[in-house]
């Protein structure tokens, strides 16, 4: 994994807004989670998005998650033993107490928080089902990188805690067996990305998002729930060198009040237990920007990298490059300049039809990220 040894490097979280050819039914037929566009159309789109990232000045790039419909739902088509029941709705527990506190807001802006979402039910043995789409996505990124030659590439995969996040276990005798069965299946994807020479980024929004709901049962319940899933993730990552793994944790990309978000200092020890070489965290939005202070007391383990979000998908306002630079410098002074890579809070389109802002705004924010890193480099190096 590259480090900021001579200058502050830049990256992002993964999901980028899809072009029109991948959002129309004609251009990209889809199942619940995987794009089944004609191979040439998807490859061309990945070529274009990688080229655009490199041209903008981003150092560590990906395929924009163009082969996925959703950041986590895509995996359901690659696992056996899980059935989505449209007539069995589950409450969105990962929204925590915000659902009650801001009930009128959710009724108006996010009706799913009121109605619930279809249950993802484990009805049999979970195993990885290779449908060829993972190989396709890897090949597309490798192909795009050959001509554009970015400094490094990464690819996103989902964590055990975030797999089937509306899940119900009807098959395994214990929660432990259920979670580890998921981890064993996900390992197939992790290894495929790693063997292709691509950095593995594990996305794990739900580890933090379940905090409020479970802590209200008892703090011990949340720790038990989260520790099991971190253990399972490390099991899935075994034999992959930590320096080839990035771990991204966020507090949900959705535009909601976020008052029920987990405090970073309450979960940072769990985050750092993951056998990863870099940790990607939200740090630019109004609910979490103050949490740079966590690093005044928490020590980044030797050899590890911090990827703080220095621009955010949460607002339409484009950050000034000087503000971006100030955020970078602040982290660099706390954990060391060589240990900071400038990133984004979360993705700009966690699913095919849910862009978090307009494409022109996304690119302006990424441009501010690159320019801010240049300003920070001048100051720090």
C-alpha positions as CSV (number, residue, x, y, z in Angstrom):
1,X,0.0,0.0,0.0
2,X,1.3,3.4,-0.9
3,X,2.1,6.0,1.8
4,X,2.4,9.8,1.8
5,X,6.2,9.7,2.0
6,X,6.9,12.7,-0.3
7,X,3.5,14.3,-0.5
8,X,0.0,13.9,0.7
9,X,-1.7,11.2,-1.4
10,X,-5.4,11.3,-2.4
11,X,-8.1,8.7,-2.7
12,X,-11.8,8.4,-2.1
13,X,-14.2,5.9,-0.5
14,X,-15.4,4.0,-3.6
15,X,-18.8,4.6,-5.0
16,X,-19.1,7.3,-7.7
17,X,-22.1,8.5,-9.6
18,X,-22.9,6.2,-12.5
19,X,-23.2,7.6,-16.0
20,X,-26.5,7.5,-17.8
21,X,-25.6,4.4,-19.7
22,X,-25.5,2.5,-16.5
23,X,-28.6,3.9,-14.9
24,X,-31.2,3.2,-17.7
25,X,-32.9,-0.1,-17.9
26,X,-31.8,-0.4,-21.6
27,X,-28.2,0.3,-20.8
28,X,-27.8,-1.8,-17.7
29,X,-30.3,-4.5,-16.8
30,X,-29.9,-5.4,-13.2
31,X,-30.7,-7.9,-10.6
32,X,-31.1,-6.8,-7.0
33,X,-27.4,-6.2,-6.6
34,X,-25.3,-6.8,-9.8
35,X,-25.2,-4.8,-13.0
36,X,-25.7,-7.1,-16.0
37,X,-25.0,-4.5,-18.7
38,X,-23.4,-5.7,-22.0
39,X,-19.7,-6.3,-21.2
40,X,-18.5,-3.7,-23.6
41,X,-20.7,-0.9,-22.1
42,X,-19.6,-1.6,-18.6
43,X,-15.9,-1.9,-19.5
44,X,-16.1,1.4,-21.4
45,X,-17.7,3.1,-18.4
46,X,-15.0,1.8,-16.1
47,X,-12.3,2.9,-18.5
48,X,-13.8,6.4,-18.5
49,X,-14.2,6.7,-14.8
50,X,-10.7,5.5,-14.0
51,X,-9.3,7.9,-16.7
52,X,-11.3,10.8,-15.2
53,X,-10.0,10.1,-11.7
54,X,-6.4,10.0,-12.8
55,X,-6.8,13.1,-15.0
56,X,-8.2,15.0,-12.0
57,X,-5.1,14.1,-9.9
58,X,-6.4,11.3,-7.6
59,X,-3.6,8.9,-6.7
60,X,-5.5,5.8,-5.6
61,X,-8.5,5.0,-7.7
62,X,-11.1,2.3,-8.3
63,X,-13.9,1.4,-10.7
64,X,-16.5,3.6,-9.1
65,X,-18.3,0.4,-8.1
66,X,-19.9,0.5,-11.5
67,X,-20.5,-3.3,-11.5
68,X,-22.6,-3.1,-8.4
69,X,-26.1,-1.9,-7.9
70,X,-25.6,-1.3,-4.2
71,X,-22.6,-1.2,-2.0
72,X,-23.8,-4.2,0.1
73,X,-26.8,-5.6,-1.6
74,X,-24.7,-6.8,-4.5
75,X,-23.4,-9.7,-2.4
76,X,-26.8,-11.3,-2.0
77,X,-26.6,-12.5,-5.6
78,X,-23.3,-14.1,-5.0
79,X,-24.3,-16.1,-1.9
80,X,-26.4,-19.2,-1.6
81,X,-28.6,-19.8,1.4
82,X,-30.1,-16.3,1.6
83,X,-33.7,-15.5,0.5
84,X,-35.1,-12.0,0.2
85,X,-38.7,-11.9,1.4
86,X,-40.6,-8.9,0.0
87,X,-43.6,-9.7,2.2
88,X,-41.6,-9.9,5.5
89,X,-40.5,-6.3,6.4
90,X,-37.8,-5.6,8.9
91,X,-37.4,-2.3,10.8
92,X,-34.4,-0.3,10.0
93,X,-32.6,-0.9,13.3
94,X,-29.4,0.7,12.0
95,X,-31.1,4.1,12.1
96,X,-31.2,3.9,15.9
97,X,-33.3,6.3,18.0
98,X,-33.4,8.9,15.2
99,X,-36.4,7.0,13.8
100,X,-38.4,8.0,16.8
101,X,-36.9,11.3,17.6
102,X,-37.4,12.6,14.0
103,X,-40.4,10.5,13.0
104,X,-42.0,13.3,11.0
105,X,-38.8,13.9,9.0
106,X,-38.5,10.2,8.2
107,X,-42.1,9.9,7.2
108,X,-41.6,12.7,4.7
109,X,-38.1,12.1,3.5
110,X,-37.3,8.4,4.0
111,X,-40.5,6.3,4.1
112,X,-38.6,3.1,4.3
113,X,-37.7,4.0,7.9
114,X,-41.5,3.8,8.6
115,X,-42.4,0.8,6.5
116,X,-39.2,-1.3,6.9
117,X,-37.3,-3.2,4.3
118,X,-37.6,-6.8,3.0
119,X,-36.0,-9.4,5.2
120,X,-32.9,-11.1,4.0
121,X,-33.5,-14.6,5.5
122,X,-30.8,-17.3,5.8
123,X,-32.6,-20.5,4.9
124,X,-29.7,-22.9,4.2
125,X,-25.9,-23.2,4.1
126,X,-24.2,-20.0,3.1
127,X,-21.6,-20.4,0.4
128,X,-20.0,-18.2,-2.3
129,X,-21.7,-18.6,-5.6
130,X,-19.4,-17.5,-8.4
131,X,-21.5,-16.0,-11.2
132,X,-18.5,-14.4,-13.0
133,X,-19.4,-10.9,-12.0
134,X,-16.5,-10.5,-9.6
135,X,-14.0,-11.7,-12.1
136,X,-15.6,-9.3,-14.6
137,X,-15.2,-6.3,-12.3
138,X,-11.6,-7.2,-11.4
139,X,-10.8,-7.5,-15.1
140,X,-12.4,-4.2,-16.0
141,X,-10.4,-2.4,-13.3
142,X,-7.1,-4.0,-14.3
143,X,-7.8,-3.2,-18.0
144,X,-8.5,0.5,-17.2
145,X,-5.4,0.8,-15.0
146,X,-3.1,-0.5,-17.8
147,X,-3.6,2.6,-19.9
148,X,-4.1,5.2,-17.2
149,X,-1.4,4.0,-14.8
150,X,-2.7,5.3,-11.5
151,X,-0.4,5.1,-8.5
152,X,-2.5,2.3,-7.0
153,X,-6.0,0.7,-7.4
154,X,-8.5,-0.5,-4.8
155,X,-11.7,-2.4,-5.0
156,X,-14.6,-2.4,-2.4
157,X,-16.0,-5.5,-0.8
158,X,-18.6,-5.8,2.0
159,X,-17.8,-6.7,5.6
160,X,-19.5,-9.6,7.5
161,X,-21.3,-7.1,9.8
162,X,-22.8,-5.3,6.7
163,X,-23.8,-8.4,4.8
164,X,-27.6,-9.0,4.8
165,X,-28.0,-6.1,7.2
166,X,-31.7,-6.7,7.4
167,X,-30.9,-10.4,8.0
168,X,-32.8,-13.1,9.8
169,X,-31.0,-16.4,10.6
170,X,-33.4,-19.4,10.3
171,X,-30.8,-22.0,9.5
172,X,-27.7,-21.9,11.8
173,X,-27.8,-23.0,15.4
174,X,-25.9,-20.0,16.7
175,X,-25.2,-16.4,15.8
176,X,-21.5,-17.3,15.8
177,X,-22.0,-20.0,13.1
178,X,-24.1,-17.7,11.0
179,X,-21.7,-14.8,11.0
180,X,-18.7,-17.0,10.4
181,X,-20.4,-18.8,7.5
182,X,-20.9,-15.3,5.9
183,X,-17.2,-14.5,6.6
184,X,-16.0,-17.8,5.0
185,X,-18.0,-17.0,1.8
186,X,-16.8,-13.4,1.7
187,X,-13.2,-14.6,1.9
188,X,-13.5,-15.8,-1.7
189,X,-14.0,-12.2,-2.9
190,X,-11.3,-10.8,-0.7
191,X,-8.8,-13.3,-2.0
192,X,-9.8,-12.7,-5.6
193,X,-9.2,-8.9,-5.3
194,X,-5.9,-9.5,-3.5
195,X,-4.6,-12.0,-6.0
196,X,-5.3,-9.5,-8.8
197,X,-2.8,-7.1,-7.1
198,X,-5.6,-4.7,-6.1
199,X,-5.9,-3.3,-2.6
200,X,-8.9,-4.7,-0.8
201,X,-11.2,-2.1,0.8
202,X,-13.7,-3.6,3.2
203,X,-16.8,-1.5,3.6
204,X,-18.6,-1.7,7.0
205,X,-21.2,0.9,7.7
206,X,-23.4,-1.3,9.9
207,X,-20.7,-2.0,12.5
208,X,-21.1,1.6,13.6
209,X,-24.8,2.0,12.7
210,X,-26.0,-0.7,15.1
211,X,-24.4,1.0,18.0
212,X,-27.4,3.1,19.2
213,X,-30.0,0.3,18.9
214,X,-27.9,-2.3,20.7
215,X,-26.4,0.0,23.4
216,X,-30.0,0.8,24.4
217,X,-30.3,-2.9,25.2
218,X,-27.0,-2.7,27.0
219,X,-23.5,-1.6,26.2
220,X,-22.4,-5.2,26.7
221,X,-24.8,-6.3,24.0
222,X,-23.3,-4.0,21.4
223,X,-19.7,-5.0,22.3
224,X,-20.7,-8.7,22.1
225,X,-22.4,-8.2,18.7
226,X,-19.5,-6.1,17.2
227,X,-16.6,-8.1,18.6
228,X,-18.0,-11.3,17.0
229,X,-18.2,-9.5,13.6
230,X,-14.7,-8.0,13.9
231,X,-13.4,-11.5,14.7
232,X,-15.2,-12.9,11.7
233,X,-13.8,-10.2,9.5
234,X,-10.2,-11.0,10.6
235,X,-11.0,-14.7,9.9
236,X,-12.0,-13.8,6.4
237,X,-8.9,-11.6,5.9
238,X,-6.4,-14.2,7.1
239,X,-3.4,-14.7,4.8
240,X,-4.0,-11.3,3.2
241,X,-1.2,-9.0,4.4
242,X,-2.7,-6.1,6.4
243,X,-0.8,-3.6,4.2
244,X,-3.0,-4.7,1.3
245,X,-6.3,-4.0,3.2
246,X,-8.2,-0.8,3.8
247,X,-11.1,-0.8,6.2
248,X,-13.8,1.8,5.7
249,X,-16.3,2.5,8.5
250,X,-18.9,5.2,8.3
251,X,-22.1,6.3,10.0
252,X,-24.4,5.9,7.0
253,X,-24.4,7.9,3.8
254,X,-28.1,8.8,4.0
255,X,-29.1,12.4,4.5
256,X,-30.7,12.2,7.9
257,X,-30.1,14.0,11.2
258,X,-27.5,11.5,12.4
259,X,-28.0,12.4,16.1
260,X,-28.0,8.7,17.0
261,X,-24.6,8.1,15.3
262,X,-22.0,6.2,17.4
263,X,-19.3,8.4,18.9
264,X,-16.0,7.5,17.3
265,X,-14.2,7.3,20.6
266,X,-16.7,4.5,21.7
267,X,-15.8,2.2,18.8
268,X,-12.3,3.2,17.7
269,X,-10.7,0.3,19.6
270,X,-12.9,-2.1,17.6
271,X,-12.0,-0.4,14.3
272,X,-8.3,-0.7,15.1
273,X,-8.7,-4.4,15.9
274,X,-9.3,-5.1,12.2
275,X,-6.2,-6.5,10.5
276,X,-6.0,-3.7,8.0
277,X,-3.1,-1.4,7.0
278,X,-5.4,1.7,6.6
279,X,-8.5,3.0,8.2
280,X,-10.9,5.2,6.3
281,X,-13.2,7.3,8.6
282,X,-15.7,10.1,8.2
283,X,-14.1,13.4,9.3
284,X,-15.6,16.2,7.3
285,X,-19.3,16.3,7.9
286,X,-20.9,18.4,10.6
287,X,-21.7,15.5,12.9
288,X,-18.2,14.0,13.0
289,X,-15.6,16.7,12.1
290,X,-14.8,17.3,15.7
291,X,-13.7,13.7,16.2
292,X,-10.2,14.6,14.9
293,X,-9.7,15.1,18.7
294,X,-10.0,11.3,19.2
295,X,-6.4,11.1,17.8
296,X,-5.1,13.4,20.6
297,X,-5.6,10.4,22.9
298,X,-5.8,7.4,20.6
299,X,-2.5,6.2,19.1
300,X,-2.5,5.1,15.5
301,X,-0.7,1.7,15.6
302,X,2.8,1.7,14.1
303,X,2.8,1.2,10.3
304,X,-0.8,2.0,9.9
305,X,-2.4,4.7,7.7
306,X,-5.3,7.0,8.4
307,X,-7.6,8.0,5.6
308,X,-9.8,10.8,7.0
309,X,-12.6,12.2,5.0
310,X,-11.7,15.8,4.1
311,X,-14.6,16.4,1.8
312,X,-18.1,15.0,2.4
313,X,-21.0,13.7,0.4
314,X,-23.3,15.0,3.1
315,X,-23.6,18.6,1.7
316,X,-23.9,20.2,-1.7
317,X,-21.5,23.0,-0.7
318,X,-18.1,22.4,-2.2
319,X,-15.3,22.7,0.4
320,X,-12.7,25.4,-0.1
321,X,-9.2,23.8,-0.8
322,X,-7.8,25.8,2.1
323,X,-10.2,24.2,4.4
324,X,-9.4,20.8,3.0
325,X,-5.7,21.5,3.5
326,X,-6.3,22.6,7.1
327,X,-8.1,19.3,7.8
328,X,-5.2,17.3,6.3
329,X,-2.6,19.3,8.3
330,X,-4.5,18.8,11.5
331,X,-4.4,15.0,11.1
332,X,-0.8,15.0,9.9
333,X,0.3,16.8,13.0
334,X,-1.5,14.2,15.2
335,X,-0.5,10.9,13.5
336,X,2.4,11.9,11.2
337,X,2.3,13.2,7.6
338,X,3.4,9.9,6.1
339,X,0.5,8.2,7.8
340,X,-2.3,10.3,6.2
341,X,-4.0,9.8,2.9
342,X,-6.7,12.4,2.1
343,X,-10.0,10.8,1.3
344,X,-13.8,11.3,1.3
345,X,-16.3,10.7,4.1
346,X,-18.2,8.1,2.1
347,X,-19.3,7.3,-1.4
348,X,-21.2,9.6,-3.7
349,X,-23.7,7.0,-4.9
350,X,-24.0,3.9,-2.6
351,X,-26.5,2.5,-5.1
352,X,-27.1,2.9,-8.8
353,X,-30.1,5.2,-8.4
354,X,-29.2,7.1,-5.2
355,X,-26.6,9.8,-6.0
356,X,-25.9,11.9,-2.9
357,X,-25.3,15.0,-5.0
358,X,-25.1,16.2,-8.6
359,X,-22.2,14.7,-10.7
360,X,-20.8,18.2,-11.3
361,X,-20.7,18.8,-7.5
362,X,-19.0,15.4,-6.9
363,X,-16.2,16.3,-9.3
364,X,-15.8,19.8,-7.8
365,X,-15.5,18.2,-4.4
366,X,-12.9,15.7,-5.6
367,X,-11.0,18.6,-7.3
368,X,-11.0,20.5,-4.0
369,X,-9.7,17.3,-2.3
370,X,-6.7,17.2,-4.8
371,X,-6.0,20.9,-4.5
372,X,-6.2,20.8,-0.8
373,X,-3.7,17.9,-0.7
374,X,-1.4,20.0,-2.8
375,X,-1.7,22.9,-0.4
376,X,-1.1,20.6,2.6
377,X,1.9,19.1,0.9
378,X,3.5,22.6,0.5
379,X,3.0,23.2,4.2
380,X,4.0,19.8,5.5
381,X,6.8,18.9,3.2
